[in-house]
Amino acid sequence: MGLFAYLKTQFILHLLISFVFIVSGLIINFIQLCTLVLWPINKQLYRRVNCRLSYSLWSQLVMLLEWWAGTQCTLFTDKATMDKLGKEHVIVILNHNYEIDFLCGWTICERFGVLGSSKVLAKHELLKVPLIGWTWYFLEIVFCKRRWEEDKDTVIQGLKNLSDYPECMWFLLYCEGTRFTEKKHQISMQVAESKGLPKLKYHLLPRTKGFTTTMQCLKGTVSAVYDVTLNFKDKRNPTLLGILHGKKYEADMSVRRFPVEDIPEDEKECANWLHKLYQEKDALQEHYEKDGSFPGPQFKPPRRPWTLLNFFFWATVLLSPLINFAFGVFVSGSPLLIIGCLLFIGIACFAVRRLIGVTEIGKGSSYGNQEFKKKN
């Protein structure tokens, strides 16, 4: 193990990285709160400012994936699709199998300049999570409780509000509704059998209401749907904790572009189109399992320096006073100050662990487990 690889495993460095992310995030959230005064004056300026503030926070996580862990991202697609990436409003459909699939999606968003303006249909519980939910609130993310009777008006209005968004927007959708686990897969396939739908091997049955509603509300705004299927070269389960320890992963993503005019407008036909898409996604995963890659030409979009420069900026601003303060505390020899400093470190460790826990499969939502019980 080289020196740099050894340093990546050290807890003190993880703590410092986490300190920069948390404190910079709180500062960014406070600035976002102040930008609310812009909304009634110039809504589009408010949006542009918040895109950049959000980028400043999320790009720190992308920096960990790209520069700290050195993860490689390869796209399997055609040249025509590559030429359009980052140049149009689109809906992006992703599979939800891994703890860091959201981060791989963000990485592609960053490499094509749309990280700050990317959107998602997020579960309402995340609104209460500091940094994540708070930043999304200011970014006009659409939150839902995953009960259509309660969500309908809120989701439709939230989506329609995005119809005049000034930045190039990617709306990321996890149509399976929850992360893949073996238990949820068994339940989902029972639902598929009860509905007479083909069973899927690598995905859960897609929930069509969110997709069809998004298509209807963003009609005239988005020009295409991107289907993105993610897999990893090795069979280790990639985790955010692994990235923090510097583990390098190789992510492969199949990207297919479907113009919106090729997707049925009728809700039932649109839902059938989505089911067919997931059958094709399953076939792509089967191809990957057999051949170790997706079909089609390969592209490796280069990582950009902005994520690294942004992190260095926040680290310089925040770590210098922290180190000076910590040195002063221990030089003073005051037991009270030392205990307070250790208490702060303990709280910081707990906060970081909680944030990482949001991404862990083992601590994921029980939403998919309950669905079949409701239907029966």
C-alpha positions in Angstrom: 0.0 0.0 0.0 1.4 3.4 -1.0 1.6 6.3 1.3 -1.3 8.2 -0.4 -3.5 5.1 -0.3 -2.6 4.6 3.4 -3.5 8.2 4.2 -6.9 7.8 2.5 -7.8 5.2 5.2 -7.0 7.5 8.1 -9.9 8.5 10.2 -8.6 12.0 10.9 -8.6 12.8 7.2 -12.2 11.5 6.9 -13.1 13.7 9.8 -11.6 16.8 8.2 -13.2 16.1 4.8 -16.6 15.6 6.6 -16.0 18.9 8.6 -15.5 20.8 5.4 -18.6 19.3 3.8 -20.9 19.8 6.8 -19.8 23.4 7.7 -19.7 24.5 4.1 -23.1 23.0 3.6 -24.5 24.9 6.5 -23.0 28.1 5.2 -24.4 27.4 1.8 -27.9 26.7 3.3 -27.8 30.0 5.1 -26.8 31.9 1.9 -29.7 30.1 0.1 -32.1 31.3 2.8 -30.9 34.8 2.2 -31.5 34.4 -1.6 -35.3 34.0 -1.0 -35.6 37.8 -1.2 -34.7 37.5 -4.9 -37.7 35.2 -5.7 -40.4 38.0 -5.9 -37.9 40.3 -7.6 -36.3 38.1 -10.2 -37.2 34.4 -10.0 -34.7 33.4 -12.8 -31.8 35.1 -11.0 -32.8 33.3 -7.8 -32.7 30.0 -9.7 -29.3 30.7 -11.3 -27.7 31.6 -8.0 -29.1 28.5 -6.3 -27.9 26.3 -9.1 -24.3 27.5 -8.3 -24.7 27.3 -4.6 -26.0 23.7 -4.9 -23.1 22.8 -7.2 -20.7 24.1 -4.6 -22.0 21.5 -2.1 -22.8 18.5 -4.3 -19.6 18.7 -6.2 -17.7 17.9 -3.0 -19.2 14.4 -3.1 -18.4 14.1 -6.8 -14.8 15.2 -6.0 -14.6 12.2 -3.6 -15.7 9.8 -6.2 -13.6 11.2 -9.1 -10.4 12.6 -7.4 -10.2 11.0 -4.0 -11.3 7.4 -5.0 -10.3 7.7 -8.6 -13.5 6.0 -9.9 -13.7 5.6 -13.6 -17.0 6.2 -15.4 -17.5 4.8 -18.9 -20.5 5.6 -21.1 -21.9 3.1 -23.7 -23.9 5.1 -26.2 -23.9 6.4 -29.8 -22.1 9.5 -31.0 -25.3 11.4 -31.7 -26.4 11.0 -28.1 -23.0 12.0 -26.8 -23.2 15.2 -28.8 -26.5 16.1 -27.1 -25.6 15.4 -23.5 -25.7 18.6 -21.4 -27.4 20.6 -24.2 -31.1 19.9 -23.6 -33.8 19.5 -20.9 -34.3 15.8 -20.4 -35.8 13.1 -18.0 -33.2 10.6 -16.9 -34.4 7.1 -15.8 -31.9 5.3 -13.6 -31.8 1.9 -12.0 -31.6 1.8 -8.2 -29.4 -1.1 -7.3 -26.4 0.4 -5.5 -25.6 2.6 -2.6 -23.8 5.1 -4.8 -25.9 5.0 -7.9 -27.1 8.6 -7.1 -23.4 9.7 -7.0 -22.6 8.1 -10.3 -25.6 10.0 -11.8 -24.3 13.2 -10.3 -20.9 12.5 -11.7 -22.2 12.3 -15.2 -24.3 15.5 -14.6 -21.1 17.3 -13.5 -19.1 16.2 -16.5 -21.7 17.7 -18.8 -22.3 20.8 -16.7 -25.7 20.2 -15.3 -25.0 19.1 -11.7 -26.3 22.3 -10.1 -29.5 22.2 -12.1 -30.3 18.5 -11.8 -33.6 17.6 -10.3 -35.1 14.5 -8.7 -38.5 13.2 -7.4 -37.5 12.7 -3.8 -39.2 11.0 -0.8 -40.6 13.6 1.6 -38.5 12.2 4.5 -35.3 13.7 2.9 -36.7 17.2 3.4 -35.9 16.8 7.1 -32.2 15.8 6.5 -29.8 18.7 7.0 -27.7 19.7 4.0 -29.4 17.2 1.6 -33.0 18.1 2.1 -32.4 21.7 2.9 -30.4 22.3 -0.3 -33.0 20.5 -2.4 -35.8 22.7 -0.9 -34.1 25.8 -2.2 -33.4 24.1 -5.6 -37.2 23.4 -6.1 -36.8 19.7 -5.8 -40.2 17.9 -6.0 -40.9 15.9 -2.7 -43.5 13.2 -2.4 -44.8 11.0 0.4 -45.3 8.1 -2.1 -49.1 8.1 -1.5 -50.6 9.3 -4.7 -53.8 10.6 -3.1 -51.8 12.9 -0.9 -49.0 13.7 -3.5 -51.0 14.4 -6.6 -51.6 18.1 -6.3 -48.1 18.9 -4.8 -46.2 16.8 -7.4 -48.1 18.2 -10.4 -47.7 21.8 -9.2 -44.0 21.2 -8.4 -43.3 19.8 -11.9 -45.2 22.5 -13.7 -43.2 25.1 -11.8 -40.1 23.8 -13.5 -41.4 24.3 -17.1 -39.6 27.7 -17.4 -36.4 26.7 -15.7 -33.5 28.8 -17.1 -30.7 26.3 -16.8 -30.2 23.1 -18.7 -32.1 20.6 -16.5 -31.8 16.9 -16.1 -34.8 15.4 -14.1 -33.5 12.2 -12.5 -36.1 9.5 -11.9 -35.8 6.2 -10.0 -39.0 4.6 -11.4 -38.6 1.5 -9.2 -39.5 3.8 -6.2 -37.0 2.2 -3.8 -33.6 0.6 -3.9 -33.3 -3.0 -5.1 -33.0 -5.8 -2.4 -33.6 -9.5 -2.8 -36.7 -9.3 -0.5 -38.2 -6.3 -2.3 -37.5 -8.1 -5.6 -39.4 -11.2 -4.6 -42.4 -9.1 -3.5 -42.2 -7.0 -6.7 -42.2 -10.1 -8.9 -45.3 -11.4 -7.0 -47.0 -8.1 -8.0 -45.8 -8.5 -11.6 -47.3 -12.0 -11.7 -50.6 -10.8 -10.2 -50.8 -8.2 -13.0 -49.8 -10.5 -15.8 -46.5 -8.6 -16.5 -43.2 -10.2 -17.5 -40.9 -10.8 -14.5 -37.6 -8.9 -14.2 -34.4 -10.4 -13.0 -32.3 -7.3 -12.1 -34.9 -4.7 -11.4 -38.1 -4.1 -9.4 -41.3 -3.5 -11.3 -41.4 0.2 -12.2 -44.1 2.4 -10.7 -45.5 4.2 -13.7 -47.5 7.0 -12.1 -44.5 9.2 -11.3 -43.1 8.8 -14.9 -46.3 9.4 -16.7 -47.1 12.5 -14.5 -43.6 13.9 -15.1 -44.0 13.4 -18.9 -47.4 15.2 -18.9 -46.2 18.1 -16.7 -42.9 18.7 -18.5 -44.4 18.3 -22.0 -43.0 21.1 -24.1 -40.0 21.5 -21.8 -38.0 18.3 -22.1 -37.0 17.1 -25.5 -35.9 13.5 -24.7 -35.8 10.7 -22.1 -32.4 9.2 -21.3 -32.4 5.6 -20.1 -29.3 5.0 -18.0 -28.4 1.5 -16.8 -25.6 1.3 -14.3 -23.3 -1.6 -13.4 -19.8 -2.0 -12.0 -16.8 -4.0 -13.3 -16.1 -5.8 -10.0 -18.7 -7.5 -7.9 -17.9 -5.6 -4.7 -20.9 -3.6 -3.5 -19.7 0.0 -4.0 -20.5 2.2 -0.9 -20.0 5.8 0.1 -17.9 4.6 3.0 -15.7 2.7 0.6 -15.2 5.9 -1.5 -14.3 7.7 1.7 -11.6 5.1 2.3 -10.3 5.6 -1.3 -11.6 2.4 -2.9 -11.6 2.7 -6.6 -14.6 1.5 -8.6 -15.2 1.2 -12.3 -18.7 2.3 -13.3 -20.2 1.4 -16.6 -23.4 3.2 -17.8 -25.5 2.4 -20.8 -27.2 5.5 -22.1 -30.0 5.4 -24.6 -31.9 8.5 -25.9 -35.6 8.5 -26.7 -37.1 11.7 -28.3 -40.3 12.6 -26.5 -42.3 12.5 -29.7 -41.5 8.7 -29.9 -43.1 8.2 -26.4 -46.9 7.7 -26.3 -48.9 10.6 -24.8 -51.8 8.4 -23.6 -51.2 7.6 -19.9 -51.9 3.8 -20.2 -49.7 3.5 -23.4 -47.0 5.6 -21.7 -47.1 3.2 -18.7 -46.8 0.2 -21.1 -43.8 1.9 -22.8 -42.1 2.2 -19.4 -42.7 -1.5 -18.6 -41.2 -2.4 -22.0 -38.2 -0.1 -21.3 -37.5 -2.0 -18.0 -37.6 -5.3 -19.9 -35.0 -3.9 -22.2 -33.0 -2.6 -19.2 -33.1 -6.2 -17.7 -31.8 -7.6 -21.0 -29.0 -5.0 -20.9 -28.0 -6.2 -17.4 -28.1 -9.8 -18.6 -25.8 -8.8 -21.4 -23.4 -7.2 -18.9 -23.4 -10.2 -16.7 -22.4 -12.5 -19.6 -20.0 -10.2 -21.5 -18.7 -7.8 -18.7 -19.8 -4.7 -20.7 -22.7 -3.1 -22.3 -23.2 -3.1 -26.1 -22.2 -0.1 -28.2 -19.4 2.3 -28.5 -17.5 3.4 -25.4 -16.8 7.0 -24.3 -14.9 8.2 -21.2 -16.0 11.9 -20.6 -13.0 13.5 -18.8 -13.4 14.7 -15.2 -13.3 18.4 -14.8 -11.1 20.3 -12.3 -13.9 22.4 -10.9 -14.9 19.9 -8.2 -11.4 19.7 -6.9 -10.9 23.5 -7.0 -14.2 24.0 -5.2 -13.2 21.6 -2.4 -9.8 23.2 -2.0 -11.5 26.6 -1.7 -13.7 25.4 1.2 -10.9 23.5 2.8 -8.7 26.6 2.8 -11.4 28.8 4.2 -12.6 26.3 6.9 -9.6 24.2 8.0 -7.1 27.0 8.7 -9.1 28.5 11.5 -10.1 25.1 12.8 -6.5 23.9 13.0 -5.4 27.2 14.7 -8.3 26.9 17.2 -7.6 23.2 18.0 -3.9 24.0 18.5 -4.8 26.9 20.8 -7.1 24.7 22.9 -4.5 22.0 23.5 -1.7 24.4 24.2 -4.0 26.2 26.8 -4.3 22.9 28.7 -7.8 23.9 29.8 -9.7 20.6 30.7 -13.0 22.3 29.9 -12.0 23.4 26.5 -10.4 20.1 25.7 -13.5 18.2 26.7 -15.6 20.6 24.7 -13.4 20.0 21.6 -13.6 16.2 22.0 -17.4 16.5 22.4 -17.6 18.5 19.2 -15.5 15.8 17.4 -17.9 13.1 18.7 -20.9 15.0 17.5 -19.3 15.5 14.1 -18.5 11.8 13.8 -22.1 10.9 14.7 -23.5 13.4 12.1 -21.2 12.1 9.4 -22.3 8.5 10.1 -25.9 9.5 10.0 -25.5 11.2 6.6 -23.7 8.1 5.2 -26.4 5.9 6.6 -29.0 7.6 4.4 -27.3 5.9 1.4 -26.9 2.4 2.9 -28.9 -0.4 1.5 -29.3 -2.1 4.8 -31.0 1.0 6.2 -33.1 1.7 3.2 -36.8 2.3 3.1 -39.3 -0.5 3.7 -41.6 1.0 1.1 -41.2 -1.9 -1.4 -41.7 -4.5 1.3 -45.1 -3.1 2.3 -46.4 -2.6 -1.2 -47.5 -6.2 -1.9 -49.2 -6.4 1.5 -51.3 -3.4 0.6 -52.3 -4.9 -2.7 -53.5 -8.1 -1.0 
